[in-house]
Structure formats: C-alpha cells, structure tokens
Amino acid sequence: QGGWPMTVFLTPEGRPFYGGTYFPPAPRYGMPSFIQLLQGIVNAWETKQDEIVQNAGEITNHLQRTAVLAKQDEVLTPGMFGKATSALAQTFDHERGGFGGAPKFPPSMTLEYLLQSFVLHKDSRALHMAETTLKQMAYGGMYDQLGGGFARYSTDVNWLVPHFEKMLYDNALLARAYLHAYQVTQEPLYRRIVEETLDFVMHELRHEDGGFYSSYDADSEGEEGKFYTWSAPEIEGYLGEDAALFKLRYGVTETGNWEGTNILNIQKELDEVAWASKLSEAQAAERLAAAKQKLYDIRAQRVWPGLDDKVLTAWNGLMLAAFAEAGRILKRPDYTETAVYNAQFLYQTMRTENGRLLRTWKAGATARYNGYLEDYAYLADGLLALYQTTFDEQWFTWANELAEMMLTHFQDSENGGFYDTSDDHEALIHRPKDLQDNAVPSANAMAAQVLLKLSLYTGNANYWEVAETAVSSLYGAMVQYPNAFAHWLGAAVFITSEPQEVAIIGDAGFPDTEALLDTTFAAFRPNLVVASGDSTSHVPLLIDRKRL
C-alpha cells in the first residue's frame, strides 16, 4: 500500500515491529480503520509482548544487514552504457515518453544520463528517449502552461492529469535537464521551459532574503487542482475574440478533460493554430502570449494553494545549481544574481559556527537540525555550478570545505560510499545509506560527482579514489536498473570519458575572457570542469599558469 503518512510502531527501545502507510478512518477495501489498528496493536502488546520484542530484534538485524554495501571489483568500461541504455529502452514509452505506465514521474536523473550518453557515446537511442519525454512533458498538463513550472507527477500515461503539487526539487532538476537539452539541440522549446520554470521559482517560491521555499500544495479551497483548471465559458468570457485561438491551442472543450473542467495542455502546434485562424505565426504567437498573461493575472486573484515556506538546504542546493548554470548559458544576469543571493543566504543562515550545515529554516525562526549527506552533497554541487558561472573563489572554497566535511563525518570507510547521517547525528537503529535515486538524486551519487570534479580542480587523488570505489561497487545495479541508479551512471560517465579541464587566465568580465568562456560553455560538455581567474588565484587548477 503506497502513499503517506508513514505509520510505524516501535518498542520503548525504539525498535520497529509493525508498519504501514495510510489507514482509512473507517474500514474499507479489506483494510482496518486506524482506530482498529491501534486497538489491535495495544492488544498484541498486552498479550504477545515477548514475541513482539523478538520480532523487533529480527527486523532491526535485517535492516542493519541490508544497509551494508558489498564491495565489488568491477571495472567501469564504456560498454556498460550501451547495456544501461538498452535496459531503459525496454520500458520506454515511445509514443508518450517516460518509462513504464501510470502514474508517471518525471525521470529527471535518467534524462540527464541520456543526454550525457548521447553527447559522449553518440547513442541516438538516448537522444530519442530524452527528447520524446521532454517534449511530451512540456506539452502536457503536468506542466503549468500559464505560470510555468512542473507538478509532482502525472496520474495518467499521457502527462495530462497531474497531482497538482509543485515541488522545488522537481523544478530544479527539470530546469537543468531542459537546459542541457537546449545546449545539445538548440531547440527553442527547451529554452522557453527553462526560463518559464525558473521565472516561476524566482517570483513565487523565493523568500525576500534569498532562500527558496519548498512547495505549493495541490489543493485550494479544499479541492485538488481548483487553482489551475478552467471551464470553456470562463475562457470565452475572459478572452473574447481570442478564445477560439486559445481553446484550439490548449485543448479547451465544453466537456473538459478532467472532472468537467479543463487542464490546459498543448494540443496543436503554433503553425496549425495560425493556419486554422488565418493568422501568421507571429500574429498567433503574439495573441496567445497576451491571452496567457491575461489568464495568469486572473488566476492570480483566485485563492492560492497552500505554500510550504520552509527552506531546506538540500533542495536549495539543487535550485542554486539550476539558476547558476542557466545564468551563464542563457546570459540571464537576473538568474546569476538570484543564485548568488541564494548562496549568500545559505552561507549566512544555514551554517553553524564550525561550518557544519543545518537542515531547515523558516522566517521568524533560526535554522535547526543537523544536516544530512544530501544537504552537503547537493549544496556543494550547486556551489561548483555557481563558481563556474561567476568564478568567485569563495564558492569554490566553500564547496571544498563541504567535501572535506562529507569525508570526515559521513564516509563509510569500511564498505565505501557515505552514510546519510553524520557520525554525530542522533542515534538510530542503524545508519542509513540510501543508494538509489528517488524523487531526488542519490546523495551518495551526488557526493561522488562532487568529489570527482573537485579532484580535477585540486589534484587530490583521494577524492577520485573514494568516488570511483563507490561508483564501481554499483556496476551491476547501474546496468540492470538504470532508472534507479541514473545519477550513479552520470558519475560513471564522468570517470570513463577522459574528463576535460579548462583553465583560463584572464581578468573577469573582460571581452577576451568572456569570449573564451562563451565558447567553452556553448555546448553541453558533461565531463568538463572550468576554472578562470588571474595570477593571484588560489584554485589549484590555476596556480602557476601564465596568461597566453
């Protein structure tokens, strides 16, 4: 039984003995009500306590055993990527994109791997799977056609009916995937999606001090999707003579496509709409843009979905990377400024006096809770992206400090990789180590990618060795289950692809320096690290290098 909330019953010593997810308030579909469950647990504890304690011990021992990553001696080779891509192709939906059936979640990490594989291995299958998925998601109802940004997932195979919740991490990961697809193909659609998504975050998910909020709920006024859906009479009343044009483009009908209302989704290409409306494409585009803006402004007067306004370090690290990279590639100074402001906020707000990270913050309170591995790894990755955008060495230095803290407080020296919790975190029945990608990348895989990049920047061979050992141990999992280990595949691609180091000695902002940087970043180069600065730089990759 999937879903939330998670329900787990523990012994007084904190050992789990029974668990589940959602239990209804009244019995249904063969499930007990939550009250019946509680009564059953109390009765079992009173009559079978010894048996429960024994079972709890067995469950704890099992969890501890399965947490250990067995070391393997597999050698990473380029041939593994063809196998992984073939495995992905077996579950790929060639008509609608994505993998498997409903519900469909955006395969963000898999998309990144596919783009990497196409660029470095020239596997056309990879580009086909990536582009089909990216285009279908962008055209569907899971994407907010008026306000930008993606909902959490699609409840159907067509990407039409979303679970309307908007998460910061999804939009960070997808913005970056679309950005890289734009670099690969120069397809204007992908750039539009990047900019609309980041504009949504910048205007609607950002605290004035620079932190990014976590999410918007699916519901408003007690109804899921009410904020986002429209009736045909509403569209006609608001848009007048442009209603027919808009309805044709976005599939608006009298009967609707979801519970009697319309979820906006692109049904006709612009040239088809223009031809049917006896307009030029430029005229049709202009009128559609005006119609979208009008409806967005009207929608903004509705009751908004609830805002989860907590700021999480890890998710902010993901969005920091998206804004930083987009600022450089799309030449959007406002994105770069947003990234810098976010990094400054995180430095001032989410650090303890000794430099350790805190997990969460809300306005009016101080940051709290020990940071997890994902907080360190995601933020370090975001800081490296920001360094490669601004070449301000404070961000490189901070990323390096976070990497050292990962090694000091999270490393599993015996089995390889990293624990999710630090060595001074609150004690659990075992130290968790989640290796799979889920809604967000595996923190272990992200930590490996950060260490690989820093190894090239610093010349620290230990960084490379720690990362390669962890990646190599998952060879079999990456090849057999690429959807669950896609971020690890990205690290494996980096290791096997002869990474490129570019060092540019020049004054920041000078035309010659910027011209070199523009050339360097014009294409998607997933195995590239770039450093730029003058002769006083403290970045090891730049030390003792002379201006050409």
Phi and psi in degrees as a GROMACS rama.xvg file:
@    title "Ramachandran Plot"
@    xaxis  label "Phi"
@    yaxis  label "Psi"
@TYPE xy
-85.8762  177.365  GLY-2
104.173  -179.351  GLY-3
-119.743  162.198  TRP-4
-82.0479  166.185  PRO-5
-84.2823  132.473  MET-6
-121.619  116.784  THR-7
-133.998  133.812  VAL-8
-105.763  134.12  PHE-9
-120.062  153.079  LEU-10
-72.2715  167.351  THR-11
-57.7725  -22.2756  PRO-12
-84.4506  -0.367346  GLU-13
88.4657  17.8279  GLY-14
-97.0668  131.498  ARG-15
-75.1089  141.65  PRO-16
-130.635  -14.1869  PHE-17
-155.383  142.39  TYR-18
-154.681  165.735  GLY-19
-170.223  -170.534  GLY-20
-112.715  -103.557  THR-21
-88.3242  131.396  TYR-22
-121.163  128.052  PHE-23
-70.9772  160.062  PRO-24
-68.1045  -25.4718  PRO-25
-129.075  150.261  ALA-26
-59.0631  136.691  PRO-27
-163.544  153.554  ARG-28
53.3003  35.1361  TYR-29
78.6458  2.94422  GLY-30
-98.526  140.37  MET-31
-72.6966  157.915  PRO-32
-71.9737  164.485  SER-33
-63.8595  -37.0742  PHE-34
-63.4783  -44.0178  ILE-35
-61.0192  -39.7816  GLN-36
-61.0966  -46.1895  LEU-37
-60.8484  -42.6022  LEU-38
-62.4772  -40.8763  GLN-39
-65.2056  -39.5433  GLY-40
-64.3784  -45.0788  ILE-41
-60.7996  -44.8799  VAL-42
-62.8312  -42.9855  ASN-43
-64.6212  -39.9457  ALA-44
-65.5316  -35.8203  TRP-45
-76.2143  -28.1561  GLU-46
-108.649  -21.2209  THR-47
-134.036  38.6889  LYS-48
-61.2265  -41.9783  GLN-49
-61.8163  -42.2894  ASP-50
-64.7464  -40.127  GLU-51
-64.0654  -44.3316  ILE-52
-62.1458  -40.5946  VAL-53
-63.3528  -45.4435  GLN-54
-62.325  -38.8343  ASN-55
-62.3117  -38.9206  ALA-56
-64.7774  -39.7625  GLY-57
-66.4109  -40.7325  GLU-58
-62.4444  -43.5606  ILE-59
-62.4247  -44.4485  THR-60
-62.2499  -38.8687  ASN-61
-64.0629  -44.0639  HIS-62
-61.8292  -39.3639  LEU-63
-66.9509  -38.0227  GLN-64
-68.2915  -43.7444  ARG-65
-72.9541  -11.9781  THR-66
-79.8065  -11.1733  ALA-67
-86.7738  128.506  VAL-68
-91.2711  114.164  LEU-69
-70.1801  131.955  ALA-70
-71.0413  139.449  LYS-71
-129.233  159.605  GLN-72
-110.313  29.2702  ASP-73
-68.086  141.109  GLU-74
-100.092  127.219  VAL-75
-71.2523  129.054  LEU-76
-134.413  153.499  THR-77
-57.7697  -25.7802  PRO-78
-64.3489  -21.1099  GLY-79
-66.2681  -26.9911  MET-80
-74.7074  -33.975  PHE-81
-62.6407  -38.6663  GLY-82
-66.1506  -43.1458  LYS-83
-63.6223  -42.7327  ALA-84
-65.5913  -37.2359  THR-85
-63.5897  -39.4487  SER-86
-64.1942  -39.1552  ALA-87
-64.1538  -39.5074  LEU-88
-62.6393  -26.4988  ALA-89
-66.5806  -30.0248  GLN-90
-109.336  6.30985  THR-91
-74.3949  138.227  PHE-92
-90.7286  100.105  ASP-93
-69.3168  -21.1837  HIS-94
-86.2211  -43.5294  GLU-95
-114.992  -2.52882  ARG-96
77.7951  169.847  GLY-97
81.5147  -177.806  GLY-98
-128.972  132.185  PHE-99
76.4887  -165.214  GLY-100
-102.393  -163.273  GLY-101
-76.2267  148.679  ALA-102
-72.7803  152.022  PRO-103
-108.476  124.325  LYS-104
-101.114  146.437  PHE-105
-63.599  121.261  PRO-106
-85.3225  65.0838  PRO-107
-58.08  -49.5328  SER-108
-68.172  -35.5465  MET-109
-65.4061  -39.8943  THR-110
-60.0381  -42.079  LEU-111
-61.9538  -45.0555  GLU-112
-61.1564  -43.0468  TYR-113
-61.8714  -40.8733  LEU-114
-66.218  -40.3374  LEU-115
-61.7828  -43.5867  GLN-116
-65.4913  -38.147  SER-117
-65.6019  -45.827  PHE-118
-66.0711  -42.8766  VAL-119
-94.5603  -24.2877  LEU-120
-117.711  -2.52649  HIS-121
57.717  36.0488  LYS-122
-89.2668  104.736  ASP-123
-65.2269  -26.212  SER-124
-60.1125  -37.9271  ARG-125
-64.1588  -44.6066  ALA-126
-66.207  -39.0894  LEU-127
-59.5865  -46.8349  HIS-128
-65.4555  -41.2804  MET-129
-65.1159  -49.7875  ALA-130
-67.5915  -40.7815  GLU-131
-58.6008  -44.9802  THR-132
-66.8683  -46.1942  THR-133
-60.9431  -43.3499  LEU-134
-69.2868  -43.0054  LYS-135
-66.3961  -38.9324  GLN-136
-65.6468  -41.0985  MET-137
-65.7097  -30.7158  ALA-138
-85.4001  -17.0211  TYR-139
-84.2751  178.799  GLY-140
-78.4017  -13.1488  GLY-141
-66.85  -25.1129  MET-142
-91.8289  133.673  TYR-143
-76.0666  101.476  ASP-144
-68.5821  -18.6757  GLN-145
-96.435  -46.5712  LEU-146
-105.322  -5.45814  GLY-147
79.4681  160.002  GLY-148
92.2302  155.743  GLY-149
-107.786  143.959  PHE-150
-78.9815  171.409  ALA-151
-62.9445  -48.0834  ARG-152
-162.474  169.629  TYR-153
-101.945  134.563  SER-154
-80.908  -10.406  THR-155
-124.616  172.787  ASP-156
-77.7188  -12.5469  VAL-157
-95.1514  5.83105  ASN-158
61.9931  24.1888  TRP-159
-90.1337  -54.6019  LEU-160
-100.284  107.878  VAL-161
-87.8389  162.829  PRO-162
-82.4923  115.12  HIS-163
-73.4334  -2.22193  PHE-164
-61.6029  135.091  GLU-165
-109.686  120.545  LYS-166
-105.555  142.332  MET-167
-60.3675  -44.4777  LEU-168
-65.9756  -40.0136  TYR-169
-58.4961  -45.5288  ASP-170
-70.4787  -30.9427  ASN-171
-65.9334  -49.5347  ALA-172
-67.1042  -40.5109  LEU-173
-73.2392  -36.8264  LEU-174
-58.944  -40.4504  ALA-175
-70.39  -38.3729  ARG-176
-64.3756  -44.3555  ALA-177
-65.9001  -35.2856  TYR-178
-62.2816  -45.7701  LEU-179
-66.9819  -36.4545  HIS-180
-63.7859  -36.9713  ALA-181
-64.3582  -41.1185  TYR-182
-61.2436  -38.8077  GLN-183
-72.0279  -41.3519  VAL-184
-112.113  -19.9855  THR-185
60.4357  25.4501  GLN-186
-73.9974  119.484  GLU-187
-59.265  -31.527  PRO-188
-54.9396  -43.3043  LEU-189
-66.3493  -40.1566  TYR-190
-62.8287  -42.4436  ARG-191
-59.4889  -43.0517  ARG-192
-64.6919  -41.5448  ILE-193
-58.4712  -50.6163  VAL-194
-68.3492  -40.9696  GLU-195
-65.525  -37.6976  GLU-196
-68.0409  -47.6645  THR-197
-69.1998  -33.5469  LEU-198
-63.833  -40.1914  ASP-199
-57.9035  -47.8355  PHE-200
-64.2182  -43.5387  VAL-201
-62.3751  -36.3435  MET-202
-95.2347  -25.4823  HIS-203
-124.294  -10.0399  GLU-204
-127.554  30.0144  LEU-205
-129.302  131.574  ARG-206
-77.0254  151.047  HIS-207
-61.9767  -21.2998  GLU-208
-86.0508  -5.39253  ASP-209
116.898  -14.1904  GLY-210
-77.5573  152.129  GLY-211
-99.5476  134.086  PHE-212
-71.7115  170.064  TYR-213
-88.2274  -42.776  SER-214
-171.198  166.092  SER-215
-111.926  139.883  TYR-216
-66.7346  165.679  ASP-217
-79.3449  -26.6521  ALA-218
-100.469  150.664  ASP-219
-144.916  142.038  SER-220
53.3789  32.6808  GLU-221
77.0314  7.13537  GLY-222
-125.789  130.112  GLU-223
-67.999  131.329  GLU-224
78.7869  0.0799139  GLY-225
-60.273  -34.4799  LYS-226
-64.6828  -30.115  PHE-227
-102.305  -12.796  TYR-228
-102.864  160.639  THR-229
-139.821  150.909  TRP-230
-96.9239  158.084  SER-231
-61.3727  -42.9007  ALA-232
-60.1519  -35.6451  PRO-233
-60.8902  -48.615  GLU-234
-59.1953  -44.5863  ILE-235
-65.5646  -40.1292  GLU-236
-68.4898  -37.6837  GLY-237
-80.6525  -34.7034  TYR-238
-101.783  -16.0534  LEU-239
59.9555  -126.019  GLY-240
-67.9416  -17.0671  GLU-241
-88.5213  -2.05712  ASP-242
-62.2955  -42.5048  ALA-243
-61.7072  -41.9688  ALA-244
-60.5211  -47.4491  LEU-245
-66.4387  -43.7161  PHE-246
-62.2333  -37.3225  LYS-247
-66.4168  -44.1109  LEU-248
-65.8117  -42.3711  ARG-249
-109.839  16.5784  TYR-250
65.5637  33.7297  GLY-251
-83.8646  127.335  VAL-252
-131.215  167.825  THR-253
-65.2094  -38.8068  GLU-254
-82.4878  -19.9694  THR-255
79.9194  175.022  GLY-256
-120.199  3.45665  ASN-257
-159.129  110.461  TRP-258
51.0105  41.0976  GLU-259
79.7345  1.62588  GLY-260
-121.699  175.156  THR-261
-112.937  123.954  ASN-262
-90.4752  120.434  ILE-263
-66.1546  131.094  LEU-264
-153.386  149.787  ASN-265
-77.9074  117.519  ILE-266
-105.753  -25.5238  GLN-267
-130.992  140.919  LYS-268
-69.0981  158.916  GLU-269
-59.3068  -40.8594  LEU-270
-66.1343  -33.8591  ASP-271
-67.0396  -42.6465  GLU-272
-64.1806  -43.5607  VAL-273
-61.809  -45.3767  ALA-274
-62.5073  -45.5866  TRP-275
-65.9497  -27.2502  ALA-276
-97.6813  2.83241  SER-277
57.0757  45.6173  LYS-278
-126.175  159.356  LEU-279
-73.5918  161.165  SER-280
-61.153  -38.0127  GLU-281
-63.6978  -42.5006  ALA-282
-65.1868  -43.6462  GLN-283
-62.9343  -42.9415  ALA-284
-62.2726  -42.1945  ALA-285
-64.5223  -44.2949  GLU-286
-70.2776  -36.1435  ARG-287
-66.3873  -39.8992  LEU-288
-62.6652  -42.2604  ALA-289
-65.1481  -39.5053  ALA-290
-64.9072  -43.2849  ALA-291
-59.7614  -45.2655  LYS-292
-63.2646  -40.6914  GLN-293
-62.827  -45.7929  LYS-294
-67.4452  -35.7676  LEU-295
-61.4847  -44.7486  TYR-296
-64.0783  -38.748  ASP-297
-67.1235  -43.3142  ILE-298
-61.0001  -34.537  ARG-299
-63.4615  -18.4962  ALA-300
-84.9909  -8.76023  GLN-301
-73.5903  169.756  ARG-302
-70.8971  122.091  VAL-303
-77.2755  153.142  TRP-304
-61.4277  157.593  PRO-305
-64.3297  141.269  GLY-306
-102.132  125.487  LEU-307
-87.9669  101.582  ASP-308
-96.0335  19.1686  ASP-309
-77.0065  151.139  LYS-310
-110.586  119.55  VAL-311
-106.311  131.264  LEU-312
-57.4196  -47.4035  THR-313
-61.1359  -50.3495  ALA-314
-66.1033  -34.047  TRP-315
-65.3024  -35.0119  ASN-316
-61.5572  -39.7525  GLY-317
-63.9786  -44.3831  LEU-318
-72.5278  -33.2492  MET-319
-56.1476  -45.4339  LEU-320
-61.5369  -41.7692  ALA-321
-64.551  -46.8311  ALA-322
-65.6152  -42.0847  PHE-323
-62.9573  -48.6485  ALA-324
-67.4747  -40.8287  GLU-325
-65.9644  -34.8758  ALA-326
-60.2045  -42.1587  GLY-327
-71.7779  -50.2427  ARG-328
-73.024  -39.8837  ILE-329
-92.8262  -0.666542  LEU-330
55.1787  54.7327  LYS-331
-115.275  92.8573  ARG-332
-57.1768  -30.0673  PRO-333
-66.6669  -32.6024  ASP-334
-69.1905  -43.4788  TYR-335
-61.4126  -43.2764  THR-336
-61.894  -40.5163  GLU-337
-62.6163  -40.9506  THR-338
-64.8952  -45.327  ALA-339
-62.2132  -44.7289  VAL-340
-61.5173  -39.3798  TYR-341
-65.7174  -44.6366  ASN-342
-62.6002  -40.3314  ALA-343
-63.0953  -42.4605  GLN-344
-60.1842  -47.3366  PHE-345
-63.3736  -39.0622  LEU-346
-65.1398  -41.184  TYR-347
-80.0155  -25.8785  GLN-348
-109.766  -34.732  THR-349
-105.109  14.4947  MET-350
-113.395  145.714  ARG-351
-88.3557  177.181  THR-352
-62.3605  -29.8635  GLU-353
-92.862  10.4416  ASN-354
90.3093  -3.7538  GLY-355
-72.0876  154.597  ARG-356
-92.2273  147.616  LEU-357
-105.474  159.001  LEU-358
-87.271  -46.1203  ARG-359
-142.448  151.837  THR-360
-147.924  146.09  TRP-361
-134.896  150.574  LYS-362
-57.1743  136.648  ALA-363
89.4212  -2.24716  GLY-364
-135.403  169.03  ALA-365
-94.9359  157.442  THR-366
-63.5227  150.265  ALA-367
-150.66  170.25  ARG-368
72.4914  136.527  TYR-369
-59.9878  141.179  ASN-370
-70.2804  147.313  GLY-371
-95.2379  173.432  TYR-372
-54.8877  -41.7033  LEU-373
-63.2921  -30.9348  GLU-374
-63.2908  -44.2532  ASP-375
-69.9766  -46.6315  TYR-376
-69.707  -46.7382  ALA-377
-65.5107  -41.5202  TYR-378
-67.4813  -41.3817  LEU-379
-60.0227  -40.4804  ALA-380
-63.8012  -42.5  ASP-381
-63.0097  -38.5508  GLY-382
-67.5862  -37.1298  LEU-383
-66.1747  -37.9146  LEU-384
-63.6782  -39.1796  ALA-385
-68.6183  -38.9574  LEU-386
-60.3636  -43.0699  TYR-387
-71.7412  -5.76684  GLN-388
-99.2143  -45.9182  THR-389
-101.753  -25.0959  THR-390
57.0714  30.2224  PHE-391
-83.6301  116.62  ASP-392
-71.2067  -12.593  GLU-393
-63.3536  -31.402  GLN-394
-76.1897  -35.465  TRP-395
-63.6464  -44.5748  PHE-396
-61.1744  -43.637  THR-397
-65.9579  -41.0068  TRP-398
-59.0877  -41.8234  ALA-399
-65.4712  -39.2691  ASN-400
-62.3536  -41.5324  GLU-401
-65.3107  -36.8464  LEU-402
-63.0402  -42.1887  ALA-403
-63.0816  -37.4702  GLU-404
-68.295  -35.508  MET-405
-59.9735  -44.7695  MET-406
-67.6406  -36.4683  LEU-407
-74.8564  -41.2385  THR-408
-111.081  -13.0234  HIS-409
-122.884  -15.7611  PHE-410
-66.627  137.995  GLN-411
-96.1391  90.4119  ASP-412
-67.3475  -25.8738  SER-413
-79.3541  -43.3445  GLU-414
-111.252  -5.13886  ASN-415
89.6707  157.399  GLY-416
78.171  -159.153  GLY-417
-136.198  149.831  PHE-418
-80.8635  156.804  TYR-419
-75.1966  -24.219  ASP-420
-113.936  154.818  THR-421
-79.7355  168.712  SER-422
-69.4949  -14.9462  ASP-423
-115.841  19.7372  ASP-424
-71.7091  166.792  HIS-425
-60.7056  143.224  GLU-426
-73.5798  133.934  ALA-427
-117.425  178.261  LEU-428
-68.7333  -20.3291  ILE-429
-159.346  160.26  HIS-430
-84.6671  114.982  ARG-431
-70.0627  150.52  PRO-432
-144.261  93.7897  LYS-433
-88.8436  116.881  ASP-434
-97.8466  -16.9169  LEU-435
-89.8307  150.48  GLN-436
-69.2524  142.538  ASP-437
-126.34  -124.44  ASN-438
-68.8462  -25.8749  ALA-439
-123.687  164.423  VAL-440
-63.2537  151.808  PRO-441
-55.2978  126.249  SER-442
-62.3604  -32.9454  ALA-443
-62.2305  -44.7309  ASN-444
-65.5995  -39.6051  ALA-445
-65.477  -40.1793  MET-446
-60.6762  -41.032  ALA-447
-62.3164  -43.8493  ALA-448
-63.8147  -40.0966  GLN-449
-61.9182  -45.2069  VAL-450
-65.3035  -37.5814  LEU-451
-61.6969  -45.6515  LEU-452
-64.9785  -44.7021  LYS-453
-65.6369  -30.5096  LEU-454
-60.1129  -40.3588  SER-455
-70.9875  -37.4029  LEU-456
-68.2331  -37.9987  TYR-457
-105.379  -19.3719  THR-458
78.4348  10.3859  GLY-459
-79.4648  103.786  ASN-460
-67.6394  -26.0437  ALA-461
-64.1832  -37.1792  ASN-462
-56.4161  -47.805  TYR-463
-63.974  -43.4307  TRP-464
-63.732  -44.8322  GLU-465
-60.7507  -44.6924  VAL-466
-67.0618  -47.4172  ALA-467
-64.5661  -36.7414  GLU-468
-61.1182  -44.6448  THR-469
-65.7325  -43.9943  ALA-470
-65.4275  -44.7563  VAL-471
-61.3026  -33.3277  SER-472
-66.9583  -14.9185  SER-473
-108.726  20.1717  LEU-474
-51.246  -52.8829  TYR-475
-62.1617  -42.2598  GLY-476
-64.9319  -39.5688  ALA-477
-63.8159  -41.0208  MET-478
-73.9895  -39.2346  VAL-479
-82.6309  -36.0089  GLN-480
-128.709  62.6103  TYR-481
-63.3134  -29.9451  PRO-482
-64.5568  -30.3533  ASN-483
-90.3553  -12.4944  ALA-484
-131.021  32.9941  PHE-485
-66.9511  -35.4596  ALA-486
-71.2466  -31.144  HIS-487
-64.4628  -39.6811  TRP-488
-59.9645  -37.8906  LEU-489
-60.1464  -40.2179  GLY-490
-66.9976  -39.5479  ALA-491
-64.7634  -39.0402  ALA-492
-58.465  -44.7358  VAL-493
-60.592  -44.4532  PHE-494
-64.7668  -41.3665  ILE-495
-90.463  -2.87171  THR-496
-103.685  15.1243  SER-497
54.1157  72.8007  GLU-498
-54.3746  150.112  PRO-499
-106.47  135.84  GLN-500
-114.109  126.894  GLU-501
-118.893  122.17  VAL-502
-117.664  120.716  ALA-503
-117.482  114.094  ILE-504
-93.9907  111.308  ILE-505
-175.909  162.081  GLY-506
-75.6423  133.379  ASP-507
-60.6099  134.995  ALA-508
85.8733  -12.395  GLY-509
-71.7283  146.73  PHE-510
-55.4748  -42.225  PRO-511
-64.7799  -41.7064  ASP-512
-63.8163  -46.344  THR-513
-64.4015  -35.4423  GLU-514
-63.5263  -41.7558  ALA-515
-64.9097  -41.2738  LEU-516
-66.6528  -39.9465  LEU-517
-60.0952  -42.4538  ASP-518
-64.7052  -40.7782  THR-519
-63.3836  -40.2622  THR-520
-96.2426  3.17017  PHE-521
-62.7505  -40.201  ALA-522
-104.256  161.877  ALA-523
-80.2309  112.998  PHE-524
-123.73  90.4734  ARG-525
-70.2274  -13.1477  PRO-526
-106.691  31.0015  ASN-527
-114.6  137.455  LEU-528
-123.117  140.414  VAL-529
-127.722  133.712  VAL-530
-127.18  142.423  ALA-531
-146.191  138.136  SER-532
177.134  -175.417  GLY-533
-99.4002  -169.154  ASP-534
-69.4787  -11.7886  SER-535
-92.595  4.46923  THR-536
-60.4547  146.16  SER-537
-104.631  5.42269  HIS-538
-77.0086  120.188  VAL-539
-52.6458  -34.9357  PRO-540
-62.5427  -21.7676  LEU-541
-100.511  -14.3516  LEU-542
-66.6128  137.398  ILE-543
66.5827  19.0859  ASP-544
-100.543  144.313  ARG-545
-107.716  152.418  LYS-546
-66.6805  133.123  ARG-547
